[in-house]
Amino acid sequence: MKTVIMLVLMVMGAGGQPRPVMAQQLGRAAIGGAAGLAGGTVITLSVIVARARFQNAYLDSVDDLVHWQTLPLIITPAVGAFLGWTSDEALRGSIVGSVSGLAIGTVAGAGIGWLVSSRAEAPWAGGVIGAGAGLAIGGIAMGVRGWIRAHNDDAGGVPVVVRVAL
């Protein structure tokens, strides 16, 4: 624990950035990580429902959660923190895209579930699956769009290499 604290203090003191900029980056990274955790939970739930609906693969114990389907719980907070660290516009775009995609995917998935199946759980399952898919697609698309806009080279309009200053 002491090593982690020392590492954080060294990173905060390193580089030529003023401390307010570093504090803003850390704040945005924390917000991105928290939003990513919430999004990863939705995506994981949608994968679990999809597997149950289409593959008859149900969760019988907590051990069944230790599987590839829980990767979004690790990946999305990391991506959210990265986007928050690198750019306010990328973080904002990713959050707006995720929420929009969640809403659109939920409605579309529930509608498709209602149309294609007569089973009682089809609209609910379709809504959950659509929510996860929409959230992932919207978050990635708008996050990448925001990142490109924020890191666009003024001279040529070509995205530049990620600039993460420590």
Residue frames relative to the residue before (quaternion, step in Angstrom):
aa qw qx qy qz dx dy dz
M 1.0000 0.0000 0.0000 0.0000 0.00 0.00 0.00
K 0.6429 0.5205 -0.3257 0.4579 3.57 0.98 -0.82
T 0.6207 0.5488 -0.3359 0.4480 3.56 1.06 -0.76
V 0.6518 0.5122 -0.3139 0.4629 3.58 0.94 -0.86
I 0.6524 0.5076 -0.3130 0.4677 3.58 0.92 -0.87
M 0.6554 0.5012 -0.3117 0.4712 3.58 0.93 -0.84
L 0.6445 0.5216 -0.3196 0.4587 3.58 0.98 -0.83
V 0.6515 0.5050 -0.3124 0.4722 3.59 0.93 -0.85
L 0.6643 0.4975 -0.3069 0.4659 3.59 0.93 -0.84
M 0.6462 0.5094 -0.3233 0.4674 3.58 1.02 -0.75
V 0.6514 0.5093 -0.3163 0.4650 3.58 0.97 -0.86
M 0.6611 0.5098 -0.3115 0.4540 3.57 0.96 -0.83
G 0.7210 0.4309 -0.2491 0.4821 3.57 1.07 -0.64
A 0.6003 0.5807 -0.3562 0.4189 3.58 1.26 -0.29
G 0.7301 0.4326 -0.3096 0.4289 3.52 -1.32 0.24
G 0.5228 -0.6585 0.4549 0.2936 3.51 -1.30 0.22
Q 0.4571 0.7011 -0.4499 0.3115 3.57 1.23 0.19
P 0.4955 -0.6138 0.5110 0.3414 3.54 -1.10 0.60
R 0.6322 -0.5780 0.3691 0.3607 3.57 -1.12 0.64
P 0.6245 0.5372 -0.3813 0.4196 3.68 0.92 -0.61
V 0.6286 0.5199 -0.3410 0.4672 3.60 1.05 -0.72
M 0.6482 0.5083 -0.3149 0.4716 3.58 0.96 -0.83
A 0.6481 0.5124 -0.3192 0.4643 3.58 0.98 -0.80
Q 0.6338 0.5168 -0.3308 0.4709 3.58 1.03 -0.74
Q 0.6508 0.5101 -0.3176 0.4640 3.57 0.95 -0.85
L 0.6623 0.4977 -0.3109 0.4659 3.59 0.92 -0.85
G 0.6441 0.5208 -0.3190 0.4605 3.57 1.01 -0.79
R 0.6671 0.4857 -0.2946 0.4820 3.56 0.94 -0.89
A 0.6375 0.5224 -0.3307 0.4597 3.59 1.01 -0.76
A 0.6455 0.5099 -0.3208 0.4695 3.59 1.01 -0.77
I 0.6442 0.5034 -0.3162 0.4813 3.58 0.98 -0.82
G 0.6580 0.5107 -0.3031 0.4629 3.58 0.95 -0.87
G 0.6558 0.5090 -0.3108 0.4629 3.57 0.99 -0.80
A 0.6610 0.4965 -0.3043 0.4733 3.58 0.98 -0.84
A 0.6538 0.4905 -0.3118 0.4845 3.59 0.97 -0.83
G 0.6387 0.5299 -0.3161 0.4597 3.57 1.06 -0.75
L 0.6293 0.5243 -0.3343 0.4662 3.57 1.05 -0.71
A 0.6484 0.4985 -0.3156 0.4812 3.58 0.98 -0.82
G 0.6703 0.4920 -0.2936 0.4716 3.58 0.94 -0.87
G 0.6417 0.5270 -0.3186 0.4571 3.57 1.00 -0.79
T 0.6159 0.5376 -0.3404 0.4646 3.56 1.11 -0.67
V 0.6566 0.4983 -0.3069 0.4757 3.59 0.95 -0.86
I 0.6654 0.4960 -0.3090 0.4644 3.59 0.89 -0.89
T 0.6464 0.5131 -0.3218 0.4640 3.59 0.95 -0.83
L 0.6442 0.5122 -0.3203 0.4690 3.58 0.95 -0.84
S 0.6611 0.5012 -0.3182 0.4589 3.59 0.95 -0.80
V 0.6324 0.5116 -0.3350 0.4755 3.60 1.05 -0.69
I 0.6373 0.5220 -0.3272 0.4630 3.60 0.98 -0.81
V 0.6657 0.4889 -0.2984 0.4783 3.59 0.95 -0.88
A 0.6449 0.5181 -0.3252 0.4582 3.61 0.96 -0.81
R 0.6610 0.4928 -0.3128 0.4715 3.58 0.93 -0.82
A 0.6525 0.5010 -0.3202 0.4698 3.57 1.00 -0.76
R 0.6945 0.4969 -0.2729 0.4430 3.57 0.93 -0.90
F 0.8146 0.2996 -0.1325 0.4786 3.59 0.81 -0.99
Q 0.7771 0.3125 -0.1718 0.5185 3.62 1.11 -0.54
N 0.3583 -0.7436 0.4772 0.3014 3.59 1.30 -0.11
A 0.4132 0.6767 -0.4851 0.3688 3.58 1.06 0.80
Y 0.0427 -0.8326 0.5510 -0.0364 3.56 -0.23 1.30
L 0.4805 -0.6292 0.5201 0.3205 3.55 -1.27 0.36
D 0.1358 -0.8109 0.5671 0.0491 3.55 -0.57 1.17
S 0.7917 0.0289 -0.0080 0.6102 3.56 1.21 -0.47
V 0.6807 -0.4664 0.3632 0.4327 3.54 -1.31 0.13
D 0.5834 0.5962 -0.3663 0.4125 3.59 1.12 -0.60
D 0.6035 0.5713 -0.3563 0.4271 3.60 1.15 -0.53
L 0.5952 0.5724 -0.3631 0.4316 3.59 1.21 -0.32
V 0.6120 0.5089 -0.3562 0.4894 3.60 1.20 -0.39
H 0.3973 0.6719 -0.4745 0.4069 3.49 0.26 1.39
W 0.7004 -0.4562 0.3208 0.4454 3.61 -1.22 0.16
Q 0.5989 0.6112 -0.3609 0.3707 3.60 1.10 -0.62
T 0.6734 0.4745 -0.3087 0.4756 3.61 1.18 -0.30
L 0.3684 0.7480 -0.4777 0.2766 3.61 1.23 0.14
P 0.6106 0.5525 -0.3838 0.4180 3.66 0.95 -0.60
L 0.6003 0.5646 -0.3623 0.4354 3.60 1.15 -0.49
I 0.6907 0.4141 -0.2664 0.5296 3.58 1.25 -0.34
I 0.7069 0.4945 -0.2690 0.4281 3.56 0.85 -1.00
T 0.7138 0.4846 -0.2955 0.4102 3.61 0.71 -0.98
P 0.6415 0.4781 -0.3693 0.4727 3.68 0.91 -0.57
A 0.6288 0.5296 -0.3395 0.4569 3.60 1.05 -0.71
V 0.6627 0.4872 -0.3048 0.4802 3.58 0.95 -0.85
G 0.6460 0.5241 -0.3176 0.4551 3.59 0.97 -0.83
A 0.6624 0.4875 -0.3036 0.4810 3.57 0.96 -0.85
F 0.6342 0.5297 -0.3262 0.4592 3.58 1.00 -0.78
L 0.6736 0.4827 -0.2978 0.4739 3.58 0.88 -0.94
G 0.6491 0.5134 -0.3161 0.4639 3.57 1.00 -0.76
W 0.6532 0.5223 -0.3078 0.4537 3.55 1.00 -0.80
T 0.7527 0.4321 -0.2242 0.4433 3.56 0.88 -0.96
S 0.8350 -0.0520 0.0953 0.5394 3.60 0.94 -0.76
D 0.4564 -0.6654 0.5252 0.2701 3.53 -1.02 0.86
E 0.6538 0.5254 -0.3100 0.4476 3.57 0.99 -0.84
A 0.6509 0.5044 -0.3176 0.4702 3.59 0.99 -0.76
L 0.6479 0.5073 -0.3185 0.4705 3.59 0.97 -0.82
R 0.6657 0.4997 -0.3014 0.4649 3.56 0.86 -0.97
G 0.6583 0.5142 -0.3055 0.4572 3.60 0.94 -0.88
S 0.6605 0.5112 -0.3059 0.4569 3.55 0.96 -0.85
I 0.6660 0.4905 -0.3091 0.4695 3.59 0.94 -0.83
V 0.6547 0.4964 -0.3135 0.4761 3.60 0.93 -0.87
G 0.6683 0.4990 -0.2985 0.4641 3.59 0.93 -0.87
S 0.6480 0.5217 -0.3178 0.4548 3.57 1.00 -0.79
V 0.6854 0.4732 -0.2899 0.4714 3.57 0.86 -0.95
S 0.6486 0.5048 -0.3146 0.4749 3.59 0.97 -0.83
G 0.6706 0.4976 -0.2919 0.4664 3.56 0.92 -0.91
L 0.6080 0.5494 -0.3424 0.4597 3.57 1.07 -0.74
A 0.6907 0.4789 -0.2848 0.4610 3.59 0.83 -0.97
I 0.6856 0.4752 -0.2859 0.4717 3.57 0.84 -0.98
G 0.6722 0.5081 -0.2955 0.4502 3.58 0.93 -0.90
T 0.6272 0.5359 -0.3411 0.4506 3.58 1.03 -0.73
V 0.6855 0.4744 -0.2819 0.4749 3.56 0.86 -0.99
A 0.6745 0.4917 -0.2998 0.4619 3.59 0.87 -0.94
G 0.6769 0.5013 -0.2961 0.4504 3.58 0.89 -0.90
A 0.6513 0.4973 -0.3184 0.4766 3.58 0.98 -0.80
G 0.6491 0.5154 -0.3159 0.4617 3.58 1.00 -0.79
I 0.6625 0.4895 -0.3043 0.4783 3.56 0.93 -0.87
G 0.6414 0.5272 -0.3211 0.4555 3.58 0.97 -0.82
W 0.6557 0.5098 -0.2984 0.4703 3.55 1.02 -0.81
L 0.6934 0.4945 -0.2727 0.4476 3.58 1.01 -0.84
V 0.7789 0.4000 -0.2001 0.4396 3.59 0.85 -0.91
S 0.7968 0.2232 -0.1250 0.5475 3.60 1.14 -0.32
S 0.3606 -0.7292 0.5431 0.2082 3.53 -1.13 0.71
R 0.4758 0.6717 -0.4441 0.3538 3.58 1.25 -0.04
A 0.5967 -0.6298 0.3782 0.3229 3.54 -1.02 0.85
E 0.7216 0.4529 -0.2572 0.4560 3.59 1.00 -0.72
A 0.4439 0.7374 -0.4304 0.2719 3.61 1.24 -0.21
P 0.6838 0.4561 -0.3276 0.4659 3.69 0.76 -0.79
W 0.6456 0.5133 -0.3237 0.4637 3.59 0.98 -0.79
A 0.6823 0.4775 -0.2913 0.4707 3.58 0.84 -0.97
G 0.6446 0.5190 -0.3188 0.4621 3.57 0.98 -0.81
G 0.6413 0.5262 -0.3175 0.4594 3.57 1.03 -0.78
V 0.6675 0.4892 -0.3002 0.4743 3.59 0.96 -0.85
I 0.6617 0.4938 -0.3070 0.4733 3.58 0.92 -0.88
G 0.6627 0.5049 -0.2964 0.4669 3.57 0.96 -0.87
A 0.6131 0.5538 -0.3473 0.4436 3.58 1.04 -0.74
G 0.6864 0.4782 -0.2876 0.4663 3.59 0.88 -0.90
A 0.6652 0.4930 -0.3063 0.4697 3.57 0.96 -0.86
G 0.6706 0.5008 -0.2986 0.4586 3.58 0.90 -0.88
L 0.6339 0.5293 -0.3230 0.4624 3.55 1.00 -0.83
A 0.6798 0.4881 -0.2959 0.4606 3.58 0.86 -0.93
I 0.6900 0.4770 -0.2893 0.4611 3.59 0.82 -0.96
G 0.6874 0.4859 -0.2869 0.4572 3.59 0.85 -0.95
G 0.6660 0.5127 -0.3020 0.4498 3.57 0.95 -0.86
I 0.6691 0.4840 -0.3005 0.4771 3.56 0.95 -0.86
A 0.6814 0.5073 -0.3012 0.4331 3.58 0.81 -1.00
M 0.7355 0.4124 -0.2436 0.4792 3.58 0.76 -0.99
G 0.6129 0.5420 -0.3510 0.4554 3.59 1.12 -0.58
V 0.6586 0.4832 -0.3009 0.4921 3.57 0.96 -0.86
R 0.6326 0.5288 -0.3305 0.4593 3.59 0.98 -0.82
G 0.6756 0.4837 -0.2913 0.4741 3.59 0.91 -0.88
W 0.6465 0.5191 -0.3230 0.4564 3.55 0.99 -0.81
I 0.6485 0.5091 -0.3190 0.4674 3.59 0.96 -0.85
R 0.6552 0.5052 -0.3175 0.4634 3.58 0.93 -0.84
A 0.6901 0.4853 -0.2888 0.4526 3.58 0.91 -0.85
H 0.7770 0.3170 -0.1576 0.5205 3.58 1.05 -0.74
N 0.3305 0.7583 -0.4955 0.2652 3.56 1.17 0.51
D 0.4182 -0.6964 0.5268 0.2503 3.53 -0.92 0.93
D 0.4707 -0.7069 0.4542 0.2691 3.59 -0.71 1.06
A 0.6792 0.5163 -0.3062 0.4223 3.59 0.96 -0.77
G 0.8515 0.1737 -0.0632 0.4907 3.58 0.68 -1.01
G 0.4402 -0.7073 0.4570 0.3116 3.58 1.17 -0.20
V 0.5216 0.6177 -0.4145 0.4179 3.57 1.22 0.46
P 0.5078 -0.6436 0.4591 0.3422 3.61 -0.90 0.81
V 0.3059 -0.7502 0.5618 0.1673 3.55 -1.01 0.82
V 0.6838 -0.4633 0.3672 0.4277 3.52 -1.34 0.16
V 0.6056 -0.5692 0.4137 0.3717 3.55 -1.14 0.71
R 0.1667 -0.7800 0.5980 0.0789 3.54 -0.89 0.95
V 0.0686 0.7704 -0.6253 0.1034 3.53 -0.33 1.28
A 0.1030 -0.8137 0.5716 0.0240 3.56 -0.34 1.23
L 0.1761 -0.7819 0.5917 0.0872 3.54 -0.88 0.95
